[in-house]
Amino acid sequence: MKPSQIAAVLLTAVLSFVTMAASAEQKIAVVDFRTALLSSNAAKAFGEELKKDFVDEEQRLREVGEEAQKLQDRLKKDAAIMSESERTRLSTELESKAQEFNFLKNKYQKAISKREEQFLQESKPRVDEAIREIADKEKIDLILPSKLVVHASTGMDITAKLIEALNSK
């Protein structure tokens, strides 16, 4: 090994040791924000409200899907005995139902996504406040999202504490 490579290895080892020593003095935790928020009472209530608000759209989507399925089944079953014009008419009708279904599905999904995003934005201040309270109470110096962590012991996970804090508000 060249002297510069040896120096680089030694420097890396020293820096790793210093970092580990500094970490030993600090308390670090991880949290799964998504699980905590979705497990909260507020999220469950939001989900119920969302179901009620979109019951008509969901029903219409289901009806159009069933109509399209019936047309497809009929076309498969009776294609051999249908006239060419009848087959063409059913195929056109099926295509139209498929387009209507896709349009309604996209509209429904966009509306749901918009409402979910709104819920997340409205919930962010409560989540941030709860995290700060937990950090202060537990004397935690650093809280990382669990998605960014390769490994953490279960004792470092404060997700359950965050759920409890969110539900208490």
OpenMM code with the backbone's topology and positions (N, CA, C; nanometers):
from openmm import Vec3, app, unit

residues = "MET LYS PRO SER GLN ILE ALA ALA VAL LEU LEU THR ALA VAL LEU SER PHE VAL THR MET ALA ALA SER ALA GLU GLN LYS ILE ALA VAL VAL ASP PHE ARG THR ALA LEU LEU SER SER ASN ALA ALA LYS ALA PHE GLY GLU GLU LEU LYS LYS ASP PHE VAL ASP GLU GLU GLN ARG LEU ARG GLU VAL GLY GLU GLU ALA GLN LYS LEU GLN ASP ARG LEU LYS LYS ASP ALA ALA ILE MET SER GLU SER GLU ARG THR ARG LEU SER THR GLU LEU GLU SER LYS ALA GLN GLU PHE ASN PHE LEU LYS ASN LYS TYR GLN LYS ALA ILE SER LYS ARG GLU GLU GLN PHE LEU GLN GLU SER LYS PRO ARG VAL ASP GLU ALA ILE ARG GLU ILE ALA ASP LYS GLU LYS ILE ASP LEU ILE LEU PRO SER LYS LEU VAL VAL HIS ALA SER THR GLY MET ASP ILE THR ALA LYS LEU ILE GLU ALA LEU ASN SER LYS".split()
positions = [
    Vec3(0.0838, -0.1183, 0.0000),
    Vec3(0.0000, 0.0000, 0.0000),
    Vec3(0.0876, 0.1237, 0.0000),
    Vec3(0.0395, 0.2230, -0.0666),
    Vec3(0.1102, 0.3500, -0.0710),
    Vec3(0.0854, 0.4254, 0.0594),
    Vec3(0.1764, 0.5133, 0.0954),
    Vec3(0.1581, 0.5918, 0.2178),
    Vec3(0.0286, 0.6742, 0.2167),
    Vec3(-0.0121, 0.7235, 0.1012),
    Vec3(-0.1358, 0.8024, 0.0948),
    Vec3(-0.2584, 0.7144, 0.1206),
    Vec3(-0.2552, 0.5895, 0.0764),
    Vec3(-0.3658, 0.4972, 0.1001),
    Vec3(-0.3724, 0.4590, 0.2474),
    Vec3(-0.2555, 0.4379, 0.3079),
    Vec3(-0.2510, 0.4044, 0.4504),
    Vec3(-0.3056, 0.5210, 0.5318),
    Vec3(-0.2682, 0.6409, 0.4945),
    Vec3(-0.3164, 0.7595, 0.5649),
    Vec3(-0.4672, 0.7728, 0.5500),
    Vec3(-0.5202, 0.7439, 0.4332),
    Vec3(-0.6646, 0.7525, 0.4096),
    Vec3(-0.7394, 0.6496, 0.4939),
    Vec3(-0.6862, 0.5276, 0.5029),
    Vec3(-0.7487, 0.4232, 0.5825),
    Vec3(-0.7456, 0.4611, 0.7304),
    Vec3(-0.6322, 0.5099, 0.7773),
    Vec3(-0.6203, 0.5518, 0.9172),
    Vec3(-0.7148, 0.6676, 0.9487),
    Vec3(-0.7225, 0.7635, 0.8582),
    Vec3(-0.8117, 0.8779, 0.8775),
    Vec3(-0.9572, 0.8316, 0.8840),
    Vec3(-0.9956, 0.7408, 0.7968),
    Vec3(-1.1315, 0.6863, 0.7969),
    Vec3(-1.1608, 0.6140, 0.9283),
    Vec3(-1.0656, 0.5349, 0.9759),
    Vec3(-1.0844, 0.4614, 1.1011),
    Vec3(-1.0986, 0.5574, 1.2187),
    Vec3(-1.0163, 0.6615, 1.2216),
    Vec3(-1.0235, 0.7596, 1.3308),
    Vec3(-1.1561, 0.8336, 1.3260),
    Vec3(-1.1977, 0.8752, 1.2083),
    Vec3(-1.3251, 0.9461, 1.1952),
    Vec3(-1.4423, 0.8567, 1.2344),
    Vec3(-1.4362, 0.7310, 1.1985),
    Vec3(-1.5425, 0.6373, 1.2373),
    Vec3(-1.5485, 0.6226, 1.3885),
    Vec3(-1.4319, 0.6132, 1.4524),
    Vec3(-1.4261, 0.6007, 1.5972),
    Vec3(-1.4817, 0.7254, 1.6648),
    Vec3(-1.4443, 0.8430, 1.6146),
    Vec3(-1.4931, 0.9698, 1.6713),
    Vec3(-1.6443, 0.9804, 1.6537),
    Vec3(-1.6937, 0.9426, 1.5379),
    Vec3(-1.8369, 0.9473, 1.5114),
    Vec3(-1.9119, 0.8527, 1.6039),
    Vec3(-1.8583, 0.7330, 1.6245),
    Vec3(-1.9230, 0.6373, 1.7136),
    Vec3(-1.9228, 0.6890, 1.8565),
    Vec3(-1.8151, 0.7516, 1.8980),
    Vec3(-1.8080, 0.8063, 2.0331),
    Vec3(-1.9089, 0.9191, 2.0508),
    Vec3(-1.9213, 1.0032, 1.9485),
    Vec3(-2.0179, 1.1131, 1.9554),
    Vec3(-2.1598, 1.0588, 1.9566),
    Vec3(-2.1837, 0.9534, 1.8800),
    Vec3(-2.3170, 0.8941, 1.8758),
    Vec3(-2.3548, 0.8319, 2.0087),
    Vec3(-2.2584, 0.7819, 2.0802),
    Vec3(-2.2865, 0.7184, 2.2079),
    Vec3(-2.3424, 0.8187, 2.3080),
    Vec3(-2.3094, 0.9438, 2.2902),
    Vec3(-2.3570, 1.0476, 2.3809),
    Vec3(-2.4961, 1.0979, 2.3421),
    Vec3(-2.5371, 1.0703, 2.2223),
    Vec3(-2.6643, 1.1203, 2.1737),
    Vec3(-2.7665, 1.0079, 2.1686),
    Vec3(-2.8913, 1.0460, 2.1896),
    Vec3(-2.9997, 0.9478, 2.1815),
    Vec3(-3.0678, 0.9655, 2.0459),
    Vec3(-3.0765, 0.8564, 1.9721),
    Vec3(-3.1341, 0.8575, 1.8372),
    Vec3(-3.2549, 0.7652, 1.8360),
    Vec3(-3.3574, 0.8056, 1.7622),
    Vec3(-3.4780, 0.7233, 1.7498),
    Vec3(-3.5225, 0.7215, 1.6039),
    Vec3(-3.6037, 0.6240, 1.5726),
    Vec3(-3.6636, 0.6155, 1.4392),
    Vec3(-3.8151, 0.6103, 1.4549),
    Vec3(-3.8835, 0.6549, 1.3502),
    Vec3(-4.0294, 0.6539, 1.3535),
    Vec3(-4.0819, 0.6284, 1.2126),
    Vec3(-4.1871, 0.5510, 1.2049),
    Vec3(-4.2561, 0.5279, 1.0779),
    Vec3(-4.3745, 0.6240, 1.0753),
    Vec3(-4.3535, 0.7392, 1.0128),
    Vec3(-4.4552, 0.8449, 1.0112),
    Vec3(-4.5852, 0.7975, 0.9478),
    Vec3(-4.5741, 0.7258, 0.8381),
    Vec3(-4.6940, 0.6799, 0.7661),
    Vec3(-4.7776, 0.5872, 0.8539),
    Vec3(-4.7136, 0.4896, 0.9152),
    Vec3(-4.7860, 0.3967, 1.0023),
    Vec3(-4.8499, 0.4706, 1.1186),
    Vec3(-4.7736, 0.5610, 1.1791),
    Vec3(-4.8255, 0.6356, 1.2940),
    Vec3(-4.9473, 0.7182, 1.2552),
    Vec3(-4.9359, 0.7893, 1.1453),
    Vec3(-5.0473, 0.8754, 1.1049),
    Vec3(-5.1684, 0.7935, 1.0626),
    Vec3(-5.1467, 0.6879, 0.9857),
    Vec3(-5.2588, 0.6066, 0.9380),
    Vec3(-5.3221, 0.5237, 1.0493),
    Vec3(-5.2498, 0.5004, 1.1577),
    Vec3(-5.3041, 0.4251, 1.2706),
    Vec3(-5.3725, 0.5152, 1.3727),
    Vec3(-5.3654, 0.6440, 1.3519),
    Vec3(-5.4246, 0.7376, 1.4478),
    Vec3(-5.5766, 0.7389, 1.4361),
    Vec3(-5.6410, 0.7801, 1.5428),
    Vec3(-5.7872, 0.7914, 1.5423),
    Vec3(-5.8343, 0.8918, 1.4377),
    Vec3(-5.7577, 0.9992, 1.4206),
    Vec3(-5.7943, 1.1010, 1.3215),
    Vec3(-5.7971, 1.0416, 1.1806),
    Vec3(-5.7001, 0.9566, 1.1496),
    Vec3(-5.6955, 0.8945, 1.0170),
    Vec3(-5.8105, 0.7966, 0.9980),
    Vec3(-5.8438, 0.7241, 1.1032),
    Vec3(-5.9567, 0.6306, 1.0940),
    Vec3(-6.0877, 0.7056, 1.0722),
    Vec3(-6.1043, 0.8166, 1.1427),
    Vec3(-6.2243, 0.8992, 1.1247),
    Vec3(-6.2263, 0.9592, 0.9848),
    Vec3(-6.1102, 1.0013, 0.9373),
    Vec3(-6.1001, 1.0564, 0.8015),
    Vec3(-6.1388, 0.9503, 0.6989),
    Vec3(-6.0923, 0.8271, 0.7189),
    Vec3(-6.1256, 0.7184, 0.6270),
    Vec3(-6.2750, 0.6916, 0.6211),
    Vec3(-6.3403, 0.6947, 0.7371),
    Vec3(-6.4854, 0.6749, 0.7406),
    Vec3(-6.5578, 0.7893, 0.6699),
    Vec3(-6.5117, 0.9115, 0.6934),
    Vec3(-6.5718, 1.0280, 0.6284),
    Vec3(-6.5532, 1.0212, 0.4774),
    Vec3(-6.4350, 0.9766, 0.4352),
    Vec3(-6.4055, 0.9638, 0.2930),
    Vec3(-6.4988, 0.8621, 0.2272),
    Vec3(-6.5201, 0.7497, 0.2951),
    Vec3(-6.6111, 0.6478, 0.2418),
    Vec3(-6.7512, 0.7041, 0.2233),
    Vec3(-6.7981, 0.7787, 0.3232),
    Vec3(-6.9318, 0.8369, 0.3156),
    Vec3(-6.9409, 0.9400, 0.2033),
    Vec3(-6.8379, 1.0217, 0.1898),
    Vec3(-6.8395, 1.1281, 0.0897),
    Vec3(-6.8347, 1.0755, -0.0532),
    Vec3(-6.7725, 0.9588, -0.0724),
    Vec3(-6.7548, 0.9073, -0.2084),
    Vec3(-6.8360, 0.7817, -0.2361),
    Vec3(-6.9383, 0.7563, -0.1564),
    Vec3(-7.0184, 0.6352, -0.1744),
    Vec3(-7.0886, 0.6355, -0.3109),
    Vec3(-7.1383, 0.7500, -0.3554),
    Vec3(-7.2074, 0.7568, -0.4850),
    Vec3(-7.1105, 0.7307, -0.6005),
    Vec3(-6.9928, 0.7919, -0.5939),
    Vec3(-6.8932, 0.7730, -0.6999),
    Vec3(-6.8474, 0.6272, -0.7059),
    Vec3(-6.8278, 0.5688, -0.5898),
    Vec3(-6.7853, 0.4292, -0.5837),
    Vec3(-6.8934, 0.3371, -0.6411),
    Vec3(-7.0181, 0.3652, -0.6094),
    Vec3(-7.1298, 0.2854, -0.6605),
    Vec3(-7.1394, 0.2973, -0.8126),
    Vec3(-7.1251, 0.4174, -0.8642),
    Vec3(-7.1315, 0.4397, -1.0096),
    Vec3(-7.0171, 0.3670, -1.0792),
    Vec3(-6.9003, 0.3726, -1.0201),
    Vec3(-6.7842, 0.3040, -1.0757),
    Vec3(-6.8080, 0.1525, -1.0792),
    Vec3(-6.8624, 0.1001, -0.9716),
    Vec3(-6.8929, -0.0428, -0.9646),
    Vec3(-6.9969, -0.0808, -1.0711),
    Vec3(-7.1008, 0.0016, -1.0870),
    Vec3(-7.2056, -0.0276, -1.1853),
    Vec3(-7.1505, -0.0306, -1.3270),
    Vec3(-7.0708, 0.0687, -1.3621),
    Vec3(-7.0143, 0.0748, -1.4965),
    Vec3(-6.9214, -0.0449, -1.5196),
    Vec3(-6.8446, -0.0826, -1.4181),
    Vec3(-6.7572, -0.1994, -1.4302),
    Vec3(-6.8351, -0.3276, -1.4514),
    Vec3(-6.9458, -0.3422, -1.3793),
    Vec3(-7.0299, -0.4609, -1.3954),
    Vec3(-7.0960, -0.4642, -1.5323),
    Vec3(-7.1408, -0.3477, -1.5805),
    Vec3(-7.2010, -0.3403, -1.7142),
    Vec3(-7.0996, -0.3806, -1.8206),
    Vec3(-6.9776, -0.3317, -1.8067),
    Vec3(-6.8728, -0.3654, -1.9027),
    Vec3(-6.8421, -0.5147, -1.8969),
    Vec3(-6.8396, -0.5715, -1.7779),
    Vec3(-6.8118, -0.7139, -1.7620),
    Vec3(-6.9215, -0.7983, -1.8271),
    Vec3(-7.0468, -0.7563, -1.8111),
    Vec3(-7.1590, -0.8291, -1.8725),
    Vec3(-7.1490, -0.8256, -2.0245),
    Vec3(-7.1143, -0.7077, -2.0780),
    Vec3(-7.0986, -0.6961, -2.2230),
    Vec3(-6.9852, -0.7860, -2.2724),
    Vec3(-6.8746, -0.7880, -2.2001),
    Vec3(-6.7610, -0.8706, -2.2389),
    Vec3(-6.7980, -1.0194, -2.2326),
    Vec3(-6.8678, -1.0589, -2.1268),
    Vec3(-6.9094, -1.1988, -2.1128),
    Vec3(-7.0040, -1.2390, -2.2268),
    Vec3(-7.0974, -1.1513, -2.2570),
    Vec3(-7.1937, -1.1807, -2.3643),
    Vec3(-7.1226, -1.1909, -2.4980),
    Vec3(-7.0275, -1.1005, -2.5192),
    Vec3(-6.9534, -1.1021, -2.6451),
    Vec3(-6.8723, -1.2314, -2.6591),
    Vec3(-6.8107, -1.2769, -2.5516),
    Vec3(-6.7336, -1.4017, -2.5567),
    Vec3(-6.8247, -1.5224, -2.5778),
    Vec3(-6.9360, -1.5213, -2.5057),
    Vec3(-7.0261, -1.6366, -2.5070),
    Vec3(-7.1014, -1.6503, -2.6399),
    Vec3(-7.1522, -1.5393, -2.6888),
    Vec3(-7.2415, -1.5447, -2.8048),
    Vec3(-7.1776, -1.4974, -2.9352),
    Vec3(-7.0491, -1.4698, -2.9373),
    Vec3(-6.9846, -1.4158, -3.0575),
    Vec3(-7.0042, -1.5064, -3.1794),
    Vec3(-7.0008, -1.6358, -3.1588),
    Vec3(-7.0104, -1.7295, -3.2705),
    Vec3(-7.1485, -1.7274, -3.3360),
    Vec3(-7.2527, -1.6946, -3.2595),
    Vec3(-7.3876, -1.6978, -3.3165),
    Vec3(-7.4414, -1.5585, -3.3498),
    Vec3(-7.3617, -1.4543, -3.3220),
    Vec3(-7.4063, -1.3173, -3.3514),
    Vec3(-7.3753, -1.2807, -3.4951),
    Vec3(-7.4572, -1.1891, -3.5444),
    Vec3(-7.4276, -1.1341, -3.6759),
    Vec3(-7.3078, -1.0398, -3.6627),
    Vec3(-7.2461, -1.0105, -3.7725),
    Vec3(-7.1294, -0.9214, -3.7720),
    Vec3(-7.1671, -0.7830, -3.7182),
    Vec3(-7.2829, -0.7342, -3.7566),
    Vec3(-7.3255, -0.6009, -3.7108),
    Vec3(-7.3524, -0.6007, -3.5599),
    Vec3(-7.4103, -0.7091, -3.5087),
    Vec3(-7.4362, -0.7200, -3.3646),
    Vec3(-7.3053, -0.7281, -3.2874),
    Vec3(-7.2098, -0.8038, -3.3391),
    Vec3(-7.0786, -0.8151, -3.2757),
    Vec3(-7.0074, -0.6794, -3.2744),
    Vec3(-7.0159, -0.6079, -3.3834),
    Vec3(-6.9540, -0.4753, -3.3937),
    Vec3(-7.0196, -0.3777, -3.2967),
    Vec3(-7.1524, -0.3825, -3.2891),
    Vec3(-7.2241, -0.2944, -3.1978),
    Vec3(-7.1863, -0.3227, -3.0528),
    Vec3(-7.1812, -0.4505, -3.0148),
    Vec3(-7.1433, -0.4874, -2.8778),
    Vec3(-6.9984, -0.4490, -2.8477),
    Vec3(-6.9111, -0.4681, -2.9444),
    Vec3(-6.7702, -0.4312, -2.9253),
    Vec3(-6.7568, -0.2810, -2.9042),
    Vec3(-6.8305, -0.2039, -2.9813),
    Vec3(-6.8280, -0.0579, -2.9677),
    Vec3(-6.8839, -0.0163, -2.8323),
    Vec3(-6.9931, -0.0801, -2.7930),
    Vec3(-7.0541, -0.0508, -2.6629),
    Vec3(-6.9589, -0.0874, -2.5481),
    Vec3(-6.8906, -0.2006, -2.5625),
    Vec3(-6.7934, -0.2433, -2.4614),
    Vec3(-6.6774, -0.1435, -2.4525),
    Vec3(-6.6288, -0.1001, -2.5656),
    Vec3(-6.5201, -0.0023, -2.5676),
    Vec3(-6.5630, 0.1283, -2.5018),
    Vec3(-6.6860, 0.1683, -2.5295),
    Vec3(-6.7396, 0.2904, -2.4694),
    Vec3(-6.7502, 0.2760, -2.3169),
    Vec3(-6.7977, 0.1599, -2.2707),
    Vec3(-6.8090, 0.1350, -2.1256),
    Vec3(-6.6701, 0.1311, -2.0605),
    Vec3(-6.5739, 0.0731, -2.1309),
    Vec3(-6.4371, 0.0670, -2.0778),
    Vec3(-6.3792, 0.2077, -2.0645),
    Vec3(-6.4039, 0.2919, -2.1624),
    Vec3(-6.3561, 0.4305, -2.1558),
    Vec3(-6.4252, 0.5062, -2.0429),
    Vec3(-6.5553, 0.4858, -2.0284),
    Vec3(-6.6291, 0.5513, -1.9198),
    Vec3(-6.5765, 0.5040, -1.7846),
    Vec3(-6.5517, 0.3731, -1.7733),
    Vec3(-6.4986, 0.3178, -1.6486),
    Vec3(-6.3630, 0.3803, -1.6154),
    Vec3(-6.2746, 0.3852, -1.7133),
    Vec3(-6.1413, 0.4417, -1.6904),
    Vec3(-6.1493, 0.5898, -1.6534),
    Vec3(-6.2378, 0.6631, -1.7189),
    Vec3(-6.2559, 0.8049, -1.6877),
    Vec3(-6.3053, 0.8216, -1.5436),
    Vec3(-6.4079, 0.7459, -1.5073),
    Vec3(-6.4624, 0.7551, -1.3713),
    Vec3(-6.3602, 0.7107, -1.2667),
    Vec3(-6.2854, 0.6059, -1.2973),
    Vec3(-6.1839, 0.5562, -1.2044),
    Vec3(-6.0753, 0.6608, -1.1815),
    Vec3(-6.0271, 0.7220, -1.2884),
    Vec3(-5.9245, 0.8259, -1.2751),
    Vec3(-5.9774, 0.9466, -1.1974),
    Vec3(-6.0985, 0.9861, -1.2267),
    Vec3(-6.1604, 1.0991, -1.1568),
    Vec3(-6.1744, 1.0675, -1.0074),
    Vec3(-6.2185, 0.9475, -0.9768),
    Vec3(-6.2356, 0.9014, -0.8386),
    Vec3(-6.1006, 0.8989, -0.7659),
    Vec3(-6.0004, 0.8400, -0.8301),
    Vec3(-5.8680, 0.8301, -0.7681),
    Vec3(-5.8057, 0.9669, -0.7455),
    Vec3(-5.8247, 1.0584, -0.8396),
    Vec3(-5.7709, 1.1940, -0.8227),
    Vec3(-5.8400, 1.2658, -0.7074),
    Vec3(-5.9697, 1.2492, -0.6968),
    Vec3(-6.0444, 1.3130, -0.5876),
    Vec3(-6.0007, 1.2570, -0.4523),
    Vec3(-5.9842, 1.1264, -0.4450),
    Vec3(-5.9383, 1.0616, -0.3206),
    Vec3(-5.7973, 1.1105, -0.2863),
    Vec3(-5.7089, 1.1105, -0.3843),
    Vec3(-5.5707, 1.1548, -0.3612),
    Vec3(-5.5655, 1.2991, -0.3138),
    Vec3(-5.6485, 1.3825, -0.3720),
    Vec3(-5.6518, 1.5237, -0.3320),
    Vec3(-5.6954, 1.5372, -0.1863),
    Vec3(-5.7976, 1.4637, -0.1492),
    Vec3(-5.8468, 1.4690, -0.0105),
    Vec3(-5.7433, 1.4117, 0.0862),
    Vec3(-5.6762, 1.3027, 0.0465),
    Vec3(-5.5734, 1.2441, 0.1324),
    Vec3(-5.4573, 1.3408, 0.1517),
    Vec3(-5.4163, 1.4060, 0.0444),
    Vec3(-5.3075, 1.5035, 0.0526),
    Vec3(-5.3469, 1.6188, 0.1445),
    Vec3(-5.4715, 1.6620, 0.1336),
    Vec3(-5.5224, 1.7687, 0.2201),
    Vec3(-5.5184, 1.7240, 0.3669),
    Vec3(-5.5578, 1.6005, 0.3930),
    Vec3(-5.5530, 1.5466, 0.5287),
    Vec3(-5.4097, 1.5440, 0.5817),
    Vec3(-5.3168, 1.4984, 0.4979),
    Vec3(-5.1769, 1.4929, 0.5395),
    Vec3(-5.1226, 1.6323, 0.5710),
    Vec3(-5.1578, 1.7295, 0.4875),
    Vec3(-5.1114, 1.8671, 0.5103),
    Vec3(-5.1701, 1.9232, 0.6391),
    Vec3(-5.2963, 1.8948, 0.6639),
    Vec3(-5.3607, 1.9433, 0.7858),
    Vec3(-5.3050, 1.8726, 0.9098),
    Vec3(-5.2609, 1.7485, 0.8941),
    Vec3(-5.2106, 1.6701, 1.0064),
    Vec3(-5.0653, 1.7002, 1.0393),
    Vec3(-4.9917, 1.7535, 0.9448),
    Vec3(-4.8480, 1.7761, 0.9643),
    Vec3(-4.8161, 1.8570, 1.0896),
    Vec3(-4.8834, 1.9682, 1.1183),
    Vec3(-4.8504, 2.0421, 1.2411),
    Vec3(-4.8713, 1.9593, 1.3686),
    Vec3(-4.9764, 1.8780, 1.3708),
    Vec3(-5.0004, 1.7930, 1.4887),
    Vec3(-4.8920, 1.6873, 1.5034),
    Vec3(-4.8501, 1.6305, 1.3929),
    Vec3(-4.7447, 1.5285, 1.3957),
    Vec3(-4.6134, 1.5927, 1.4414),
    Vec3(-4.5810, 1.7078, 1.3845),
    Vec3(-4.4574, 1.7770, 1.4226),
    Vec3(-4.4571, 1.8121, 1.5710),
    Vec3(-4.5689, 1.8599, 1.6198),
    Vec3(-4.5798, 1.8953, 1.7619),
    Vec3(-4.5629, 1.7706, 1.8501),
    Vec3(-4.6277, 1.6622, 1.8109),
    Vec3(-4.6173, 1.5379, 1.8880),
    Vec3(-4.4733, 1.4863, 1.8877),
    Vec3(-4.4056, 1.4956, 1.7754),
    Vec3(-4.2661, 1.4518, 1.7662),
    Vec3(-4.1786, 1.5366, 1.8584),
    Vec3(-4.1994, 1.6683, 1.8574),
    Vec3(-4.1213, 1.7564, 1.9452),
    Vec3(-4.1450, 1.7216, 2.0927),
    Vec3(-4.2706, 1.6959, 2.1277),
    Vec3(-4.3020, 1.6599, 2.2663),
    Vec3(-4.2341, 1.5294, 2.3074),
    Vec3(-4.2377, 1.4321, 2.2199),
    Vec3(-4.1726, 1.3034, 2.2487),
    Vec3(-4.0218, 1.3237, 2.2614),
    Vec3(-3.9633, 1.3999, 2.1700),
    Vec3(-3.8190, 1.4256, 2.1744),
    Vec3(-3.7799, 1.4941, 2.3048),
    Vec3(-3.8591, 1.5920, 2.3472),
    Vec3(-3.8294, 1.6621, 2.4727),
    Vec3(-3.8450, 1.5690, 2.5928),
    Vec3(-3.9533, 1.4963, 2.5961),
    Vec3(-3.9823, 1.4089, 2.7095),
    Vec3(-3.8795, 1.2960, 2.7218),
    Vec3(-3.8439, 1.2360, 2.6086),
    Vec3(-3.7529, 1.1217, 2.6069),
    Vec3(-3.6059, 1.1628, 2.5943),
    Vec3(-3.5815, 1.2932, 2.5823),
    Vec3(-3.4445, 1.3458, 2.5656),
    Vec3(-3.3775, 1.2864, 2.4414),
    Vec3(-3.4518, 1.2876, 2.3308),
    Vec3(-3.4007, 1.2335, 2.2046),
    Vec3(-3.3383, 1.3485, 2.1255),
    Vec3(-3.2155, 1.3261, 2.0785),
    Vec3(-3.1425, 1.4288, 2.0049),
    Vec3(-3.1739, 1.4269, 1.8553),
    Vec3(-3.2028, 1.3093, 1.8018),
    Vec3(-3.2235, 1.2948, 1.6585),
    Vec3(-3.3306, 1.1898, 1.6330),
    Vec3(-3.4305, 1.2257, 1.5523),
    Vec3(-3.5353, 1.1311, 1.5129),
    Vec3(-3.5317, 1.1193, 1.3615),
    Vec3(-3.5163, 0.9983, 1.3140),
    Vec3(-3.5066, 0.9722, 1.1706),
    Vec3(-3.6287, 0.8945, 1.1223),
    Vec3(-3.6720, 0.9219, 0.9992),
    Vec3(-3.7790, 0.8393, 0.9414),
    Vec3(-3.7274, 0.6968, 0.9200),
    Vec3(-3.8054, 0.5988, 0.9565),
    Vec3(-3.7606, 0.4597, 0.9468),
    Vec3(-3.7299, 0.4178, 0.8029),
    Vec3(-3.7904, 0.4840, 0.7062),
    Vec3(-3.7639, 0.4506, 0.5662),
    Vec3(-3.6192, 0.4802, 0.5264),
    Vec3(-3.5553, 0.5735, 0.5966),
    Vec3(-3.4187, 0.6117, 0.5624),
    Vec3(-3.3130, 0.5333, 0.6380),
    Vec3(-3.3566, 0.4465, 0.7275),
    Vec3(-3.2642, 0.3741, 0.8132),
    Vec3(-3.2533, 0.2297, 0.7652),
    Vec3(-3.1306, 0.1827, 0.7521),
    Vec3(-3.1080, 0.0455, 0.7086),
    Vec3(-3.1390, -0.0515, 0.8217),
    Vec3(-3.0968, -0.0175, 0.9430),
    Vec3(-3.1208, -0.1043, 1.0581),
    Vec3(-3.1335, -0.0200, 1.1839),
    Vec3(-3.2266, -0.0573, 1.2678),
    Vec3(-3.2415, 0.0052, 1.3996),
    Vec3(-3.3010, -0.0990, 1.4932),
    Vec3(-3.2530, -0.1005, 1.6159),
    Vec3(-3.3096, -0.1951, 1.7118),
    Vec3(-3.4518, -0.1510, 1.7465),
    Vec3(-3.5323, -0.2439, 1.7913),
    Vec3(-3.6723, -0.2131, 1.8206),
    Vec3(-3.6857, -0.1103, 1.9320),
    Vec3(-3.5873, -0.1020, 2.0189),
    Vec3(-3.5914, -0.0039, 2.1265),
    Vec3(-3.5787, 0.1392, 2.0780),
    Vec3(-3.5322, 0.1561, 1.9563),
    Vec3(-3.5162, 0.2904, 1.8994),
    Vec3(-3.6439, 0.3398, 1.8309),
    Vec3(-3.7380, 0.2496, 1.8052),
    Vec3(-3.8598, 0.2841, 1.7314),
    Vec3(-3.9613, 0.3503, 1.8247),
    Vec3(-4.0009, 0.4734, 1.7902),
    Vec3(-4.0978, 0.5469, 1.8722),
    Vec3(-4.2332, 0.5613, 1.8023),
    Vec3(-4.2583, 0.4776, 1.7034),
    Vec3(-4.3841, 0.4848, 1.6287),
    Vec3(-4.5050, 0.4690, 1.7205),
    Vec3(-4.5007, 0.3723, 1.8096),
    Vec3(-4.6137, 0.3493, 1.9021),
    Vec3(-4.6366, 0.4719, 1.9909),
    Vec3(-4.5288, 0.5346, 2.0333),
    Vec3(-4.5416, 0.6546, 2.1163),
    Vec3(-4.6042, 0.7689, 2.0362),
    Vec3(-4.5691, 0.7779, 1.9083),
    Vec3(-4.6270, 0.8823, 1.8241),
    Vec3(-4.7767, 0.8575, 1.8036),
    Vec3(-4.8159, 0.7332, 1.7821),
    Vec3(-4.9582, 0.6997, 1.7673),
    Vec3(-5.0337, 0.7396, 1.8940),
    Vec3(-4.9763, 0.7034, 2.0082),
    Vec3(-5.0396, 0.7375, 2.1357),
    Vec3(-5.0525, 0.8892, 2.1529),
    Vec3(-4.9486, 0.9612, 2.1166),
    Vec3(-4.9517, 1.1082, 2.1287),
    Vec3(-5.0551, 1.1690, 2.0349),
    Vec3(-5.0643, 1.1173, 1.9136),
    Vec3(-5.1629, 1.1686, 1.8174),
    Vec3(-5.3051, 1.1400, 1.8642),
    Vec3(-5.3258, 1.0241, 1.9227),
    Vec3(-5.4593, 0.9866, 1.9686),
    Vec3(-5.5007, 1.0628, 2.0944),
    Vec3(-5.4054, 1.1127, 2.1685),
    Vec3(-5.4376, 1.1856, 2.2912),
    Vec3(-5.4761, 1.3302, 2.2642),
    Vec3(-5.4585, 1.3747, 2.1416),
    Vec3(-5.4898, 1.5151, 2.1094),
    Vec3(-5.6268, 1.5280, 2.0489),
] * unit.nanometer
topology = app.Topology()
chain = topology.addChain("A")
for resn in residues:
    res = topology.addResidue(resn, chain)
    for name in ("N", "CA", "C"):
        topology.addAtom(name, app.Element.getBySymbol(name[0]), res)
